[in-house]
Structures are given as structure tokens and as C-alpha cells.
């Protein structure tokens, strides 16, 4: 069992995909500790010498695409194996990347706003004994179990996510994914059936009392046809298995086990997948595939920096940042009065208010913190800190409203 490093043992950790404001905030919170944070690009992180780096990485939300983030996490685990520990600084749960989905296979998640317990959380993430993440092909394991007519459970682990695919005589019976708990209501949506909570509980109770499938109960009660019930289960199982197969760099193991037969509600692979869906993944060696569509949507950094300079020249503005509406990452910032947690809190609120939000404002005795969409570019938000001693709030808001990206 390894112990936590002492304060005299420097521990390097790479910070990848975090904007400058977030990096500065992290560095301040772990100052004078054993953790030494190093800002790095994805390419730098995956090519650094193993003698200089022990596989500890912090990832943020600033990525060109979710595919790029998945590929990066996979590349880090391939390079550093069991030593790898990846901690994620999460954005809003309903926004991408959603680290809680398990798709990125991170070991620990820190939710914003970032608090003073950050050092404790990172020590927990980096100080525990790592799991052996030797990559294995889950598709190949599943195909083998189905082709052999096996009965048992395919257990899958991917970072903080776990999953199980239940197999009976070469058929898939059910699938569970820890990050997406299944409800009876969700399954019935595939059949276009909606039931109140009292009826759902009664169905479950009857199914358990009689030891029959819940679909059989619904059919016997006349609430569902036999065909539509089986199709609902098939569609649900197909979707869950596809999600499991998409988990990055998983560890998989098949456990032979006897199961009570489900002759009616079990499915062969050709009922769930298209031809070729169970082929093993092919790695093309590419680390990052820039999302061309997103790249075209955003203005150039020259335009963003020019707009930021115009904002900073506005009377009363003592700090400003231009923020991605998709992730909350700061693309550019200036001034010395930016509180990253205030920025994040206003971003969370404006995201909650959705596309109709015009601005979010908070004031203290000395400053006003204002966030609003940036002119004609809905993908960007402008966050400003206004000194109430240097300008009136009304004048500053009027001046800022005229600013747009050119």
C-alpha cells in the first residue's frame, strides 16, 4: 500500500485543457504543497518522458471536441498504464464534456466552483493506489461470449464507470451502466407507454412476487402488447450495450455464471447491432481530431483579443474575460480583479436561464460583476468587473452593449 507523498517530495501533475484563469486558480490553491502543476498541451502530455512524469493529469473542459478528450485520456492510459491517475475539473452537469457519464474514464471529478478543499481532493485522486488499466477489447470479449454460446456476465470497468452485460446461451439478456441507472419508466418509453408511479410500483411488486419479467405483467394486465413489450426491452438493451462499448480504454472480464432462463426476453447480436458493430476498435494513432465545424463557428483569437482590448478600454472596467458558452472556459482575459469562482457562478446562472438570458449581474460595495452574451456571437459570453468608483453602472453597461466582435 503506497502512502501519500510528503510535503518534501515534489509531485508533478500536468494540467491539460484548462483555460489560463482556471490554471492560475488551481496553482494558487495548491501553492506550498507537494503538487507542482505544469500547464501542457495534449501533445506535450502524451510525449513527455516517463522518467520525468508519473502519469498524474488534471483535465479541464477546454477541448476542441469530446472525441479529442476521449482520445487524450486513452493515449495517457496507454502510455503510462497502471500509474495513470486523471482528475477532471468538471463544468456544468448538463454541458459537455459531461465527465459523470463515464465516457472519458477519469478517476476523480472536482465540481466547480473550486473551493479551498481542492488540495485535499487532488491528494485523494493522486495518492491512492491506481487500478491496472491495461486496455482490452470489450467488443472482442463480447463477441467471443456470444459466438461460444456462453452464459454469464461481462464485467466492464472504465475509469470511474462500471458496467455489466448479462449473457445467456449466446444471447444478451440485460445491460447495466453505473453512470446511467435504469428505470422501468425509461424502458417503457421505447414502447410509447407512460404510467404513474403507483402503477409502476405495482408492476415491480407483481413481477417480484411471481418471479416473471415485468413485461409479462404489463401484457397480462392488458397495458402492453407482447410484441411492443419485447421491442421496448430490445431497444433499451441495444442502447445500453452501445454506450458500454463506447467507453474509452476499458478493462473487461467475462464471468461464467448460471442464470434463470429468459427465453422470451433475450436477444441475438443481429437483433441488437448492425453488421460490423462488434468489430474490434482500430487505432489510427491520431491524438486530436479538431472539430472543423466548431473551429469555423468561433472568431479568430486576433478578433477575440481585439475585442477584449476594447472592453478593457471602457471607462470603469478593471477586469474582463471572454468565455465559451459551451464549456465556461475563458478564451482570453485581462485586468487584475477577476475572481474565477464569481465568473463561474455567473456562467452557471446564465446557462440555467438558457438562450433567453440577456445578462447576469452581482454587486458589492466596490465592484459590479456583469456577464452577458457578446454581441452577435451567441457562442461567446463577456464577463466584466466594473469599478463603481470609476464609473456608473448605467454608463458602463451602455458602453459595453455597443461592443461586438469584428
Secondary structure, 3 states (H helix, E strand, C coil): CCCCCCCCCCEEEEEECCCHHHHHHHHHHCCCCCEEEEECCHHHHHHCCCCCCCCEEEECCCCCCHHHHHHHHHHHHHHHHHHCEEEEEECCCCCCCCHHHCCCCCCEEEECCCCCCHHHHHHHHHHCCCCCCCCCCHHHHHHHHHHCCCCEEEEEEECCEEEEEEEECCEEEEEEECCCCCCHHHHHHCCCCCCCHHHHHHHHHHHHHHCCCHHHHHHHCCCCCHHHHHHHHHHHHHHHHHHHHCCCCCEEEEEECCCCCCCCCCECHHHHCCCCCCCCCCCCCCCCCCCHHHHHHCCCHHHHHHHHHHHHCCCCEEEEEEEECCCCCEEEEEECCCCHHHHHHHHHHHHHCHHHCCEEEEECCCEEEEEEEECCEEEEEEEEEEECCCCCHHHHHHHHHCCCCC
